[in-house]
Amino acid sequence: MIVKMGEMDVMSEDRRLKTILGSCVGIILRDAERHIGGLAHIMLPARQRDDKMEGKYADTAIPALLRRLLKSGGCQSSLQALLIGGAQMFPMGNEKLASIGDQNVRASRRILEENRIPIVFEDTGGTSGRSVLFDNATGQVSVKTLSAIPGKGDQT
């Protein structure tokens, strides 16, 4: 199953979740004992006004993903988090946009800490996007760094 920007999915069977991240952050929560896991593809650190897309923001997506995991039979004390993404994908001209990946990572760490969910794997920052594949059956996560695509004016 592919998890797109602003979406999340929880599974209790032997499925895989995939996503591609740039400045967005992928949060995987898993209960390895019960084989329940989920992935949220977070775009921004905090909800903007009255936007109803809870999967889009760290401050709404992580609590929503946690609720879904617990409703599916997960146990809060057994949960672990994997934090991926948050690259600097935008030019440095606009400081707010340039640091959005950092802001997403910081907000996600804070919310996970507030919920007492340990981060057991982290691959964040840098300037390249990442593809992520999470296998719920094994608990394995595969992260691949994506190469930049040369622009029209670049020399090869």
N, C-alpha and C positions, 0 to 999 in steps of 0.2 A: 504494500500500500504506500503510495506517495503522499506525504504530508506537505501541503503547499503553504505559502506565506499566510500567517494568521490562523492556521488550522492546527488541530491537535487530534490525536487518536490514541485510544487505549485498547489493549488486547490481552486476552488471557489464554490464547492458544498459541501454537507454534507458527507464528507469522513473522514477517519482517516489515519494518518501517523504513522508508527512505526519504531523504530530503536533500536539498542543495542550499547552502548558506553563503552569504556574503557578510554584510554588516549585521544581518539577523543572527539570532542565537537559537540553537536547538537545545532544548532541555529534555533529556531522557530521564524519567523516573522509573525505577524498577524495584520490584519485590522479588528477588531471586529465589527465595524459598517457595513462593507460591506461583512462580512463572507468570507474573502479571507485570506488564510494562506499558509505558506510553511515551509519546513524543509530542512536544509543542514547538512550533516554528514561530518564534517571537520576533516581531519587527521593531518595536519601540519599547522603551523602559516603562512608561506610564501611560495610562488611559488618557486619551484626548477627548475632552468634553463628554458627550453622551453617546459615544460610539458603542454599539452593542456587541462588536466582535471581540469577545473576551480572549480569544486565542492570539490576538494581535499584540498584546501588551504583557510585559513581564509581571506587572502588579495584578493582573487579572488571570493570565494564562496559567501561571504556576499554581495558584490556589484552585483553579478550576480543574487542572490536570490531577492535582492531589485528591480532590473530591471524587473524581471519576475513578481513580485507582482504588480508593477506599471502598467505594460503592461496588466495585468489581471483585472485592474480596481481599485487596491488599491490606497490609498491616503497617501503620505509620512507623512503628519502631524498626521495621525491617527495610524501609525504603532507602535507596541510594540514588544519587543524582550523577548524571554525566552532562557536562557543560561544554558545548562546541560552538564555534563561530565567532562572531564579533569582530570581523576583520575591518580594517580601515579601507573602504572601497571608494571613497569620494576624495576629490582633490582638496588640498589644504586651504583653498580660498575661502570656503565657508566652514568656519570652525565648528559650528553646531552640527552640520552634516558630517564633517570629517571625523568627529568623535562619537558618532552614534553607536558604532560597534562597541567602543569602550563603555558607553553609558548602558548599553544592553547587558553587557557582562557584569558590570558593577551592580545593577539593579537585580539581576538574576541571583548573583551570589548572596546579596542581602536578604532577599526573600527566602531563599533556600535555608540560610542560617536562621532566620526568624522562625521557620517551620521545623528546625532541628533535623534537616535532611543533609547528611554528609555528601560532599562532592568527592566521588571516588575516581573520577577521570575528568580531565580538562584539557582541551585543545582549543585555545582562544587567541585572538589578536592577529597580528601580522597584516599583510596587504593582499592576501589571496583568499578566494572563496574555497569552500570545502564541500565535498559530497559525503553524506553520512548514510550508513546502512546499519540498522540495529536489528539483530536476530534475537527475538524474544525467547526462543527455545534454548539457546546457549548462553544468552546474556552478552554475547560478543558485539562489539561495535567496531565498524571499519570506517576510518576517516581518511579520505584522499584529498590532498591539496590540489586545487585546480590551477592550471596554467593560465596566465593572462592571454587574451586574444589581442594580437597586434592591431592597432588602429590603421586607418587608411593612409595616414601620413608616415607611418613607421617604416623604417628600412629593415629588410630581412636579410 
